[in-house]
Amino acid sequence: MSQFNVRKVAVLGAGVMGAQIAAHLVNVKVPVVLFDLPAKEGPKNGIVTRAVENLKKMKPAPLGVADDAVLIEQANYEEHLEALRGCDLIIEAIAERLDWKEDLYKKIAPFVNDTAILATNTSGLSITAMANVLPEQLRSRFLGIHFFNPPRYMHLLELIPTALTDPKVADQLEAFAASVVGKGVLRAYDTPNFIANRVGVASMMLTFREVERSGLGYDVVDDLTGKKMGRASSATFRTADVVGLDTMNHVIKTLQSGARDDVFAAAFETPAALTALLEKGNFGQKTKAGFFKKVGKDILQFNAATGEYVAGGTKCDKDVADILRKPAAERLKALRESTNPQAQFVWAILRNGFHYAAVTLEGIAESARDIDFAMRWGFGAKQGPFELWQEAGWKQVAEWVKADIDAGKALSSAPLPAWVFDGRDGVHTAEGSWSPKAGKYVPLRDLPVYKRQYFRENVLGSNAAHAATAGKTLFEDEAIRLWTLDDEVVIASIKSKMHTISDQVTAGLAKGLQMAEAGYKGLVIWSQEGPFSAGADLQSMMPAFMSGGGKAIAPFEKQLQDFMLSLRYSNVPTVAAMHGLALGGGCELAVHAAKRVAAMETYVGLVEVGVGLIPGGGGLAYLARRAAELLEPSKGVSGQIGGELMGFVKEGFQAAAMAKVATSAVEAKKFGYLLDGDVIVANKDELLYVAIAQAKAMFESGYRAPAKRLFPVAGRNVKATLQSSLINMRDGGFISAHDYHISSCIADVMTGGDVDAGTLVSEEYLHALERKHFCALLDNPKTQERIMGMLSTGKPVRN
């Protein structure tokens, strides 16, 4: 690991990007001070204060927990420059004006300590030009840093060193950005728009050109260029609306001015439709009108010919959708040979993407891998252009692209580079990815920090290690793989779709726990791809339910509950390594482990109400036990224990009854699904490393399972209080009668049923209540409607 110790970061500029960068640093527990100009009226920190307050309202939320906004230290350039001396990293994020940046650098230079790194967050200005206006002592510690918007969610971060940047500084900042901030880091050359925006915005411009050629509507184009092509669901024109057409125009102008010698420069002319929308003041989502406009429930689209909005919502032709589902080689061949205008359009934008990536690669990126990563991490594509080209057959696709260039069908007459035709089968190999500048295959940068990523993300063709085949397999069936990397810790990887939990998965997890207890230091539950677990496998229950109703499910529920307790009381440490969704049974699995290691973007909750059920894998018993544990320090008087427990029980009850989902690992701690001793990691690729390290550390420290003991429950009076609030919600029309019934079942379990306040119960006692209500609800027609609705549409039914 790098020895670059970041005690505090200063962010200069409290605009949209600066404030969100500060917010994400708070998310990953890095102390941060946010600067801006002194306000002309009122408190001097007024500009920063307003920016911080705005963070609490923004969607998607920049902060894991809105209350953490208070952790952002506020400052202004007039009163607080001394605070810079304690900052090891300073990120300048003011407006894209070189003269303004130069003035700011002169102002802060005397206060920057001798080892601090100074970085500029810019998407377009020359980093070298900025370095040249810096005092000489700062130039070796200066480089560009380009966060993608929104900084919390976008994985890509570009670092742009100059010729004067000390290589050690770039390595230190990459290590910090990858591990602490959680980013996928690319090193970019100091060229216009760097890598991702150069290729991404150019691709969007080339798509504009093909739209003008084809005459297709924006609705059809977005249907074609979204998920059907393995790209972000917001596709092309919806993305432009979300980004903001004024922002889009600024980025286009940067491309036009900075890439005048680009062989595709003629295609970068501002589209007439964009100009027309800007003249109308229609900037996209921020003005509620752009390429699309919502009127009531209807989504209208802009008609460039008339300047009016017309009906939208048209989908692509079925035969084209069918082509887009074919394997890569068949897909590209069918698109190119089809006479359907939509298929021709898709082939054209793919061809343009291949063409542009090939001719610009040498000038903008170290290797082809960087362009593919940039499109994946910065633009939400499942594959980059080189990966798709290689998968579809390098030589054949190259010939097709060349033929289109020769026939004048391409948007540039520039020939493909000679290296494309040197007999290769692609640009990605086990040796590395092709670098035209170096004339060789370049491996991934091997900094010490990447030792923490056992299965570091790589590209198609690299033959990188994959968890599905790595290590030593101890047991494997269609539901689960039990394996080990080091013969010390057992790893359990669920294989079902969305990692849902069936009786077979439960049996596999139990087998893994038995193996760990028999001769290993611990058990880690982790899967490389997809969510941690989206909950119970409802589909797998159907045969048993159809033959015997709710009672037939009781044995499976008990099997699951018994496993959860065996996980909690195992004599070796158990660790849930969580990322993505941990819902329903997935949440229950996590909370019963001895420890949780969670990626920042982990979404946790008990959501069974959505399918008309209550948590049935010990989740409610967990919440009741946690309430008792939280009460323990106050040692409530026996006669008042119901009232003492009320507050703790109510919080957990509301979370389960309203199916609240924590929208970050930080918020999951607030909900009680993660505990203070649990670990949050910023980069999901480090989850397995940290989880294994935690399991070993716990074992080596003499781990013993918690003592199994009875605990007090709140009793019938608290249950009645909870039900009274439910009655008011039902009678007010806020919940349905069936919602009331389900929530009453939750209240019954969490308060211990018809018992006195303070009655001592076991987890098994509450599990029995869970099973009783769970199985009874399965027989309820209203619950059956919800389950069938979820299975058929994937959306909750409210009845």
QUIDAPE-V903681 format. One record per run of one state. SS is the DSSP state (a for helix, b for strand, c for the rest). FROM is the first residue (numbers start at 1). TO is the last residue. Records with the same first field share a line. If there is no record, write none. Layout:
SS: FROM-TO ; FROM-TO
//
This chain:
c: 1-8 ; 13-15 ; 28-31 ; 37-45 ; 56-65 ; 77-80 ; 87-88 ; 93-97 ; 112-116 ; 121-126 ; 132-135 ; 140-141 ; 148-155 ; 162-166 ; 181-183 ; 188-195 ; 215-217 ; 226-226 ; 230-236 ; 244-244 ; 259-264 ; 269-271 ; 281-283 ; 288-288 ; 290-291 ; 296-297 ; 304-307 ; 312-317 ; 324-327 ; 338-340 ; 365-367 ; 380-384 ; 407-417 ; 422-427 ; 430-431 ; 436-439 ; 443-447 ; 453-471 ; 477-479 ; 485-488 ; 495-496 ; 500-500 ; 502-502 ; 520-521 ; 526-532 ; 534-535 ; 537-537 ; 569-572 ; 584-584 ; 592-594 ; 606-607 ; 612-618 ; 633-637 ; 658-661 ; 663-664 ; 672-678 ; 682-683 ; 701-710 ; 713-715 ; 732-736 ; 752-759 ; 762-762 ; 779-780 ; 794-799
b: 9-12 ; 32-36 ; 72-76 ; 89-92 ; 117-120 ; 142-147 ; 156-161 ; 184-187 ; 284-284 ; 289-289 ; 292-295 ; 298-303 ; 308-311 ; 428-429 ; 432-435 ; 440-442 ; 472-476 ; 480-484 ; 489-494 ; 501-501 ; 522-525 ; 533-533 ; 536-536 ; 573-583 ; 595-605 ; 662-662 ; 679-681 ; 711-712 ; 760-761
a: 16-27 ; 46-55 ; 66-71 ; 81-86 ; 98-111 ; 127-131 ; 136-139 ; 167-180 ; 196-214 ; 218-225 ; 227-229 ; 237-243 ; 245-258 ; 265-268 ; 272-280 ; 285-287 ; 318-323 ; 328-337 ; 341-364 ; 368-379 ; 385-406 ; 418-421 ; 448-452 ; 497-499 ; 503-519 ; 538-568 ; 585-591 ; 608-611 ; 619-632 ; 638-657 ; 665-671 ; 684-700 ; 716-731 ; 737-751 ; 763-778 ; 781-793
//
